[in-house]
Amino acid sequence: MRSVWGIFVLIWMSLASTAVALDNVSIDRIGKALVKPWGMAPLSGNRMLVTQKTKGMVVIDLKTGAQQNIKGEPDFKVIGQGGLLDVETAQSGGRDIVFLCYSKPVSGGTTVAVTRSELDTATLTNTRDVFVSNHIGGSGRHFGCRLAVDGDDIYLSLGDRGDRDRTSQDGSNHAGSIVKLSINGSVSSAATSQWADGVHSIGHRNPQGLRIHPKTGALWSHEHGPQGGDEINIIKRGANYGWPRVSFGQEYGGGGIGEGSTAAGITAPIWVWTPSIAPSGMDFYHGAMFPEFRDHLLVGSLKFQSLYAVKLQRGQPVSETRHLNRRLGRIRDVHVLPDGSILLLNDADRGGLYRLSR
């Protein structure tokens, strides 16, 4: 567990981010405006799938900007923060496999579900739910719904659905957890015999970022805290990340949460933002176009409408800088392309897919 002094330093650093102007950069929209874009994933042929939370999914040609609607998405329900959310892709037998995370209408409310499909030109085929959360509720909050592919495995983040006292510390409840699946559509065994099928870790509030570290292979996540206390975590099988037993944030009406910021048996975050930045989407920078971002984690901010570059040393965050301060609006997702340019999603009603390049 991180020492108390280490935690104080961690929080101080998160407060010390400075706005830095990027020199000689272009920010160009690719294609037409999109309606509340939420997630994106690459396809072969220099194309990108992009979900629109309230409208459906499109495929965009990154060279020409040509945009085509995708047919065959699952029946999703738009409620609060819910809708058609993240997308990830994989290859199997020479075919593009598409995973979609969405808010599924069911008797009694909505739940979080993941579909697996094959993409045939612009139509999803052989679509089936490969995961349906066992938590059903009427809340429109905290769906999580980020996906990350790691070889033959795929990970899914689930928020607490605004029902923190019944979900995040209960491993038998999928809400407030990270779940592990297989790209063939099977659900992995739970980390412990007391947890529901697939549950890999617990104690999460609303994880909105999920990525595999390209060098270590570790699963990284970030999540929204309440009033303060947004976190970056390295996810380990069977670990408990604390919510709402512990938190670095405060209740919205004031006052502490749970037992404080640390407790026995709780895995501490490796970075904390106070005040909250409302992080969404992230990617490790591995290109040459922006040498100042080498060995950084890039994180979108909804609240401050910025791109945060978190510097990593020896596998841990040590400092950060803030870029594009309110130039692009709310940054919902981040994806680094092989040429080193950076794709960003602005999730406004008339948002879009943008490329940051030199």
N, C-alpha and C positions, 0 to 999 in steps of 0.2 A: 504494500500500500504506500502511496506517495506521502512523504512527510508533510506536516503542517506547514513548515517553511516553504517547501516545494510548491504547495498549493497556493500560498500567498503570492509567490513569484509568478506562477502560472496566471493567476487572475490579473496581476498588475500588468503583465505583458499583453494580455488580451485587451486591456484598457488603453494600451499605449500605441495602438495602430495609428499610422499617419497616412494622410491622403497624399498619393504620389502621382504626378502626371506622367503618362507614357508618351515618349517621344516618337515622332514619325510613324504614327499608326493610322490605320484606316478602320472604320466601323461601317460595314456595308450590309444592308439587308439582302437576304437571298430569297428571291421569289416574292409572292404577294403577302399581304398582311394575313395574320392568323388570329383565330379567336381563342384567347386564353390558352396558349400553348403551354404544355406541362412537362413532357418528357421527350427524349430523342434517342435514337439508336441507329448505328450505321448499317448499311446494306452494301453488297457488292456493287461495283459499277459507279462509285462515287455518288451514292444516293444516301439520303437520310430519312428515316421514318420519324414523324413528329406527331405526338398526340395533342389534341385540343380538348381541354377538360369538358367542355359542354357541347362539342360538335362532332367529334370523330377524329380519325387519323388520316394523315396525308403522307405521300412520299415526295420528296423534293430532290431534284437533280442539283447538286452543288455547283456544277459548272454553268448551267443555263438558267437555273432558277425555276425551271418548269415544275409544275405542281399538279399532283393527281390525287384525287380522293381514293381512299382505301375502302373496299366493300367487305362486309362480313364481320364487323366488330361485334363483341358481345353486347347484350342488352344491359346498359349501365344506367344508374340513376344519379342525376345531378342533385346533390343536397349539400349545402354549405361548402366545405372543402372537398367534397367527394365528387366523383365523375369518372371520366376516362383519364387515368393518371399515367403511370410510368410504362415504358416499353423497353424491352431488351431483345437482342437478336443473337442467334447462334447458327452454326452450320451443321447439318446432319444429312449424310448421303447426297451431298451436292445441292441440297435445298436450303433456302432461307427459312429458319424456324423463328417464329415471333411469339414472345411472351408479353402479355398485357396484364397490368394490375388495374383493377377498377372497383368501384362501389356497386355491389350486386344487390338488386332489389329482391327481398325475400319476405316471407310472411313474418310480420312483426317489426319490419324496418329494413335496414341494409346491413351488409357485411362486406368484408374485403375478400376478393377472389382473384385468381390468376388463371388466364387461359393460355393454352399452347396451340399454335396454328402453324400451318405451312403457307407461305406466301407464293401465290401463283399470279405473276404480273402485278395486278393491283387488287387482288381478291384474297382474303384469308380463307383457307380451306381446312377441312379436318379439325375444326375448332372444338376444343373441349376444355372444361374447367379441370385443372390439375391440382388446384388448391382452393378450398373454401374455408374461411375462418369459422371457428365455432362460436364466435361472439357476434350476436345480433343486437342492434340497438337503433334507436331513432335519432341519435345525435348526428349532426353534420360536421363534427370536429375530429381531428387527429386520426386520419386514415393511414398515415405513413406512406406505404405503397411505393417505395423505391425498390428497384431490382438491380442485382449485380450478377453477372455470369463469371464463373471461375472454372474453366474447362468443362467437365461433365456435370458440374453443380451450378445451381442458381440460388441466390439468397434473396429474401424478401423481408422488408421492414414493415412492421405493423404498429400504428400508434395506439394509444390507450382508449381511443374513441370518446374521450371526455368522461370516462368512467374509471378514474385512476384507482380508487379504493377497492375495486372489485377485479381489476385486470392485471396491472403491470407486475405485481408481486406474486401472482398466481400462475405458475407455469402450466397449469391445466387449461388456461384460457389463452387463446392465441393472441388476443389484443395485448399491446405493450411488449411485444417480443420480436425477435428476428428468427425467421424460419428458413430451413434449408430444404431444397427440393433437388431433383435431378432433371437434366434437360430431356430425359425420356418421359418425364411427366410423373414420376413416382415421388412420394413424400419420404424424406429421410427419417430414420429413427430419432426419437427425442434424445436430448443430451442426458436426461435422467429418467428413471422409470416413473417418476411422479408427474412428468410434464406431458403435454399433448403431443401427438405425432408431429414431427418436424421442428419442434421448438429447439432452437440452438442457443439462445440467450434470452434473459428477461430483464425487467426493470427499465423499460424504455418509455418515453413520453410521446414523442412524435418524430421519429427519425426520417429526415428528408434528404439525406445524402448517404450513398452506399457505393463503395468502390474497393477493388482489389489492388493492393500496392504492387506495382509492376516488378519490384526487385525482391521483396520479402514474401510475397504471396499472401500477406495478412489481409483480413477483411477490416476495412475502416468504415466508420459511420459518423455522421453528426446528427444532432437532434435539437429540436426547439426546447428550451427551458420555459418556465413561466415568465415572471417579471425578472429578467436576468437569468443567468445559468444555462445559456446554450452551450452544448458540449461537442467535443470531438472524442470518439472512443475507438480503441482497437478491440474488435470483437473476438472473444474467445469462447469456444464451446463450453456450455455449462455455467457461464459467468452471469452474475447479477449486477446490473448497472445502477440500481438504487432507487429509481423513481417508483412511488413518491416517498419512500422511506427516508431518502436523503436527497438534497438538491442544493445547488449553489444559488438558486433563485428564491424569490419571495412570492407570497400570495399577491394576487392583483390588488387586493384591498389592504395590503400591508401584512407583515408578520412572516415568521419563518415557516418552513415546511418540514414535517417529519422530525427526525432526530438531529438535523443539522446538515453539514456538508459531507461528513464521513461517518462510517459505521463498520463494525466488524462484518466480514463476509461480502462487502461491497467492493466492486472494481471501480477505482477512481477514474475520471476522465483524464485525458492527456492535455486537454486545452479547454478553457472556459471563456465564454464571452459575457461580460457584464459591463454595460447594458447589452441586452439581447440584440443580435443583428438579424434575426429570423433567417438562418441559413437555409439554402435550398440548392440541391445539385452540387456536384463537385467532381474534380478530376485531377489526377496527378500530372504535372507538366513534364513531358518527356521529349520536347522538340528543341530545335535550334533557332527558330525565328525570334524567340524572346529569351535571350540568355539570362536576363534578370529573373526569370521565373524557374530556372533550372533548380531541381531539388525543392520545389514548392508544391503545395496542395492549393488548388484554385477552388474557391467557394463562392457561390452566388449569394447575395444578400437581398432579401425582399424589403426589409425595413429601411435600410440605408441606400438601396438602389446602387450597389457598388459590387465590384469584384474584389474579394479578399485573397491575397497571396500569402499563404502561411509557410514560412521557411522551415525546412526540416533539417535537423542534424542528428546523426546516429539514430534515425528512425523516430525522432520526437520533435514536435513543434518548439521553436525557440523565439520567434518573433513574427510579425506580420506587417503588411502594408495594404493600403486600400486604394483601388484604382477605379476609373470611370465614374467618379462620384456624380450620381444623378444624370449622367449623360445618356444612359440607355433605358432607365426605368427599372422596374423590379426584375432581377435576374433569377429566373426559375430553374434553369439547368445549364450545365457547363460540359463541353466535350472538346478534348484536344484532338486535332486531326494529325495524320502522319506527317504532314509538311510543317507542323509546328504552329499553324494558325489555330485559333480558338473559336469554337461555335458557342453562342450564347442565346438563350431564349428569353425574350421579354414577354411576360405573361399577361399583358394588358388585354382589354376587350378587342383592341386592334393592335395586337402585339406581332411578334415575328421572330424569324430565325436570322441571327446576325453573325457575321464573321469578323473577328478581330485579327488584323494581319499587318505585316510590314512589307 
